[in-house]
Each structure stands twice: as C-alpha cells, then as structure tokens.
Amino acid sequence: MEELDFASVFEAQPTATAVLSPDLVIRAVNRAYEEMTGHGRGEVVGRHLFELPGASSSGPELRASLERVLADGVTDIIALTRYDLEKPGEPGTLEERHWSVVNAPVPDADGGVGLIVQRIEEITPFLDRSREQILSSAGSTAERVRQIEVELLARAQDLQKVNQRLRVTQDHQRRTVQILQRQIESHREALADTSHDLKNPITGLQLRLEEALADLDTDPDDDLRQMLLAALHDAEHLDAIVSELLELARLDSGTPMDTERLDLAELVRDELTRHPPKNPTIMDLRPGTIVEGSAVQLTRLLNNLVSNADRHARSRIEVRVTAEDDWAVLEVIDDGPGIPAADREAAFRRFYRHRESRRLNPQGTGLGLPISRKIAGNHGGTLHIADNPTGARLVLRLPVVGGPVVTPS
C-alpha cells in the first residue's frame, strides 16, 4: 500500500490549521489558514503567536486554552473568541473577526506535548448573516441588532467563564490527585526501605538463635531450649512478613517484568508435580491455554492459592485450567469450611486474616492473597473468590494470547 503524504493532506484540508511549538512559535500553516487570514506563511511562520497583529484582541481565553493543552496534554475548545486581523495592504488597520478554535496536542517521544495543532473555524460570516436577517425582518431596528449582538457576546463570555471555572476545578482536582500519588509513592518507598533495613538484622537474629540452639547441650524439654525455639519461630515469622512486604513493595512499584508465552496448564502440572500438596489433588488441565507472563510470579501466585487450599481442605483439593472466550481460567477449589460471602473481598486486604485462618495457620502473614491479586493485576487479569457448594473456590483469569510457547524451566 502506498504511504500517505501527510504534508499534502495537511495542505489540502479545508479547515484553517496552524502548527505551534510548545513555546507557541508558529511552525507551519496550511493554504486554508493563508486564505482565511489574508497573510502568507512567510509572514507568520517563525513568529510567536501572540506577537502577531490582532492577537491582543483575543483576550486571555486563547492563551489559557494553550496553557491547558501544554499542562494536561488534552484537546481544548474555545467556542467563540474575538481575534481581530490586520487588513491585507493596510498595516496597522484591524478588522473585527470571530473564531471558534480547537487546540489539540501532538505527543512527543517522551509522552509530553511536542506540538500543538490549532484548527480555526471562521464564524464572523455567521454573525454577519444573523445581523442581516434581523435587519431585514419587520420591525427590526439598528438598536435591536446591537442589543442582540451584545447579548450574544455576553452569553458567549458567560459560557467561557463557566468553562474556565470548570477547568480551575479540574486543575485543583488534578493537583490534589498528584499530591496524593506522591504521598502514596513516598509511603511505598518508606515501606520498601524499612522492610529492606529490617531484613539483615532479622537474618542475623535467626542465625544466632540457630547457633545457640546447636551449642546448647541440654534436655530437649529444657525451658531455655524451648524459649530459644519460640524466639526462633517468632524471628522466622517476622522474616516471612518482611519478605512479603518487600515483594508487595516491588509489585506496587510497577517495575517492568520479564515475560514470555506460557502454557498455563503445563506450568501448573510441572509445579504440582515438583511440590505436591499434602491433600489428594484432582487436576483437570486443558493443554494449550497460552498466556503472556512471568513464570516466576505466576508460580508464586499458584503456590499461594494451592497452599491456602491445602491448609483448609478436609480431604481433597481440585485444580483446573480451562479457557473461556479470551480468558485463561485457573480455579483452585478445596472442600474445607469455605469463606463467607461477606468476608470474600476483605480476604484480599493486607494483613486481614479470618478467625479460622488464624486457628489453622498461626504463623501466616495475611499477605498471600493480596500478593496474588497484585500479580494477577500486573498480568492484566483478575483474582476473586467465587461461589461454591462446599469449601472455597478461587478463580484467576488471565488474557489468552497466541504464538509459540516457552516451557517453564
């Protein structure tokens, strides 16, 4: 297919169009712009927009519109603005004109605003026709025409003021969101730094407790030995919490992950073969269910779900991999007491632990399911607890992709 000549398209479009740099210098104009303004591109290209004759008549709304485009990176519209033009051949003589202006950003390679495309519709003829129609109608007077013009401009100005107030509110909301985002990021960094700083002392404490136990030549039931064992278990629990906090901080940071095409059924089968659950496990795995993801993170997610089911199951667990429309679906089901509907969403809150979970696993961290949901979200998927006749049923959905498969090592 022949490539489009965008320069020719720009030149031929019927709407007056100018291209501005971020510092509002005119970089290009098309033929329609020349015809509408009466000035050739040689007279305007390379000049600052607000240095042109008549630019001062536009009032603050044109400059404010361009500033919003540069700040927000979104298109801004001015329904009606006055912009007087210098009459060709009569330097210094301006004639009143009215425009409708659309300012649209063109992103640069870094995601900022690289250029602004300014499209201008001339609405002066429309206002002139309205004036003529009023003059030709019965009983019309010049005073009435003047009043209607004043009313029209006043309404247009009112509309601009309302739009300006809305934009001020939007600017305030955007700044508030930015402040909140910076605070959240600061808290995440503080959490990651604190967890990292705790990791080494905890590891050192574990080693010293293990050495003390190894060197202790006493009866296994000795009170000192039992106290050291309890301290070691507490240190291991604390280490598990810190490790999972570090993992959450890493997942929250949005750090890009290495991904590959994976057969989800194959990944599940391999992992459960290497690390089989304590309870009998029924596997129903549909081969060829391909996803794009990190084998390390998806394996961690799987282990979190399976270990959770293994703790709560009475006699067995089920693991299924199927495909539904454009989704790969992983289900992990147990025949335990289940999770009450009212607690299902709370189970994904950090550090939340249901009473039954605390009884079955006192050393749990309450971070396994939050980490699992975060991994699912980072893969464009979802994780939720679904209805089930008995026990709990956790359902992971990931987008299906096509292409060659990498077998996890």
Stockholm file with secondary structure:
# STOCKHOLM 1.0

chainA/1-409         MEELDFASVFEAQPTATAVLSPDLVIRAVNRAYEEMTGHGRGEVVGRHLFELPGASSSGPELRASLERVLADGVTDIIALTRYDLEKPGEPGTLEERHWSVVNAPVPDADGGVGLIVQRIEEITPFLDRSREQILSSAGSTAERVRQIEVELLARAQDLQKVNQRLRVTQDHQRRTVQILQRQIESHREALADTSHDLKNPITGLQLRLEEALADLDTDPDDDLRQMLLAALHDAEHLDAIVSELLELARLDSGTPMDTERLDLAELVRDELTRHPPKNPTIMDLRPGTIVEGSAVQLTRLLNNLVSNADRHARSRIEVRVTAEDDWAVLEVIDDGPGIPAADREAAFRRFYRHRESRRLNPQGTGLGLPISRKIAGNHGGTLHIADNPTGARLVLRLPVVGGPVVTPS
#=GR chainA/1-409 SS CCCCCHHHHHHHCSSEEEEECTTCBEEEECHHHHHHHSCCHHHHTTSBGGGSTTGGGGCHHHHHHHHHHHHHCSCEEEEEEECCEECTTCTTCEECCEEEEEEEEEECTTSSEEEEEEEEEECHHHHHHHHHHHHHSTTCCHHHHHHHHHHHHHHHHHHHHHHHHHHHHHHHHHHHHHHHHHHHHHHHHHHHHHHHHHHHHHHHHHHHHHHHHHHCCSCTTCHHHHHHHHHHHHHHHHHHHHHHHHHHHHHHTTCCCCCEEEEHHHHHHHHHHHSCCSSCEEEEECTTCEEEECHHHHHHHHHHHHHHHHHHCSSCEEEEEEEETTEEEEEEEECSSCCCGGGTTGGGSTTCCCHHHHHHCTTCCSCHHHHHHHHHHHTTCEEEEECCSSSCEEEEEEEBCCSCCCCCC
#=GC SS_cons         CCCCCHHHHHHHCSSEEEEECTTCBEEEECHHHHHHHSCCHHHHTTSBGGGSTTGGGGCHHHHHHHHHHHHHCSCEEEEEEECCEECTTCTTCEECCEEEEEEEEEECTTSSEEEEEEEEEECHHHHHHHHHHHHHSTTCCHHHHHHHHHHHHHHHHHHHHHHHHHHHHHHHHHHHHHHHHHHHHHHHHHHHHHHHHHHHHHHHHHHHHHHHHHHCCSCTTCHHHHHHHHHHHHHHHHHHHHHHHHHHHHHHTTCCCCCEEEEHHHHHHHHHHHSCCSSCEEEEECTTCEEEECHHHHHHHHHHHHHHHHHHCSSCEEEEEEEETTEEEEEEEECSSCCCGGGTTGGGSTTCCCHHHHHHCTTCCSCHHHHHHHHHHHTTCEEEEECCSSSCEEEEEEEBCCSCCCCCC
//
